[in-house]
Amino acid sequence: MESNNISVGLDIGTTKIVAMIGRENEYGKAEILGIGKSKSLGVHRGVVNNITQTIQSIQQAVQEAEVASGVKIEEVTVGIAGQHIRSLQHSDYITRSNSELVIDEEDIDRLINQVHKLVMLPGEEIIHVLPQEYKVDGQAEIKEPIGMYGGRLEANFHVVVGQVSSIRNIGRCVKSAGLELDGITLEPLASANAVLSQEEKEAGVALIDIGGGTTDLAIFRDGIIRHTAVIPFGGNVITEDIKEGCSIIEKQAELLKIKFGSAWPGENKDNEIVSIPGLRGREPKEITLKNLSKIIHARVVEIVEQVYVEIKNYGHEEQKKKLIAGIVLTGGGSQLKHLKQLVEYITGMDTRVGYPNEHLAGNSDDEVTSPLFATAVGLVMDGLRRQEKRRLESISEEANQTDNQLLNNEQEQTIEQPKKERKSFLDKLTERVKDFLDNAE
C-alpha cells in the first residue's frame, strides 16, 4: 500500500490519546484504516505536563493503530488545544506601491506577514492568522480581493495565539515517540471539519467540543471561522465533582457518570438508587440518581454558561451575526444524557449532537463515527488535504519547468505562472518547531 495517500491524525487529549490512520477513497471521502487509543497520563487540561508518560501513551496508541491497519506510521498531524490558547480580532492594512497592477497573492502574503509581527505577550506565538473579510480602498465586505484594483488593502483577521513552550513540548513528545511532525492544527478547527456541514458553516454555527480536560469552541458564519476559544473545563471536572460529592474513587465516579449520569435532575425519581461496593471490606455506598444528576447538572451548567459567554462575545445577539444553525455538540462529553436539552434551555439555540461522519466513507465503523473521535477524524482529513496540496504543488512545479525549457527567455515574462499555494502559517510553525527540535537534540 502506498504511504503517500495515507494520513495519520494524533489527538493528544487529556483523557485519551488517539492515533487514527486514514486514506482518501476514490470518492474523495476519508476511509479509516485503523485506530489506536491509550490512556493519556501526562496531559492536564490539554497541556503536556509529563513528557515521559505522554511519549509512552503516544507509542502505545500508534502501535495499536499500526497493528489494526497493517500500516507503518511515520508522520502524524497533531492537534493543539489547551487552556493557553486565546484568540483576538485584529485589523491591518498595507498600501500598495503600484495601484496600476491588480492585487495578487503576494499582497495578501505581505498583509498576513504583517499581522505576524504583532507584539504578543512573552512566550506566546501566533498559531493561525485567519482573514475574515477584506476592504479595498474603503470598499467593505470583499471576500476575495485577488484580481481587483486598489491602492489600500485592509483586512480583519481572527488571530489564534498559544504558548510556544506548550507547542514545542508536543513536538518534542511526537519526535521522541519516533514520529515525524507532518503538521499542527488547532483542535477546534479539526473537530469542526469533521463534524460540520458546509451549509451549517454558511448559516452560522457554534461547535462545542467537550473533551476531558477542555471544552473547545469554534464559531463559523458565512463559511468563515469567526471565533475560537478554549475553556479549561471538561468532562474530568464533572467526574471530580462526583468523586468528591459521593466520596467514591475516580474509576467509580467515571462509570457512574457514563452509565447513570444525566444533565437534567428532574428526570430521576427519588427512589432510584445505585449501590457502589465499598473499598476493602467497607460497607457499600448507596447513591441516589437524583443526587448524582444534581451534581452533574451544576457543573455542566457552569461549563455551558461559560461557552455561552464566548458565543455572546462573538456577537451572536446582533442580527447580522446570528448563528442560524445554532449549536453542534461533539467530543466525549457530548454523550451525556439530556445534555442537548440543557444546552437548548440555557442558550435558546437549536442544538444537535455532531458525529464525525460528514466526510467519512459510507462503510465506516460505528466506533469511528462516535463523537469521541471527532478531533482525530478532523486531523486525518487535515493531513489528507495537506498531501493533496503538496501533490498539486509538485505537479505545477514540474509543469513550470517543462514550460520554461520550451520557452525562450524573452517570452518567459509574459507567461502566467500557475498560482502558488500560500504556505499557511501553521506549515511555517511546524517547520519552526521541527528546526527547533533538530537543533535541540
Secondary structure, DSSP 8 states (H G I E B T S, - for coil): --STTEEEEEEE-SSEEEEEEEEE-TTS-EEEEEEEEEE--SEETTEE--HHHHHHHHHHHHHHHHHHHT----EEEEEE-STT-EEEEEEEEEE-S-TTS---HHHHHHHHHHHHT----TTEEEEEEEEEEEEETTEEEES--TT---SEEEEEEEEEEEEHHHHHHHHHHHHHTT-EEEEEEEHHHHHHHHH--HHHHHH-EEEEEE-SS-EEEEEEETTEEEEEEEES--HHHHHHHHHHHHT--HHHHHHHHHHH-BS-GGGS-TT-EEEE--STT---EEEEHHHHHHHHHHHHHHHHHHHHHHHHHHTTTSGGG--TT-EEEESGGGGSBTHHHHHHHHH-S-EEE--S-TTB-TT--TTTTSGGGHHHHHHHHHHHHHHHHHHHHHHHHHHHHHHHHHS-HHHHTTS---------HHHHHHHHHHHHHHHH-
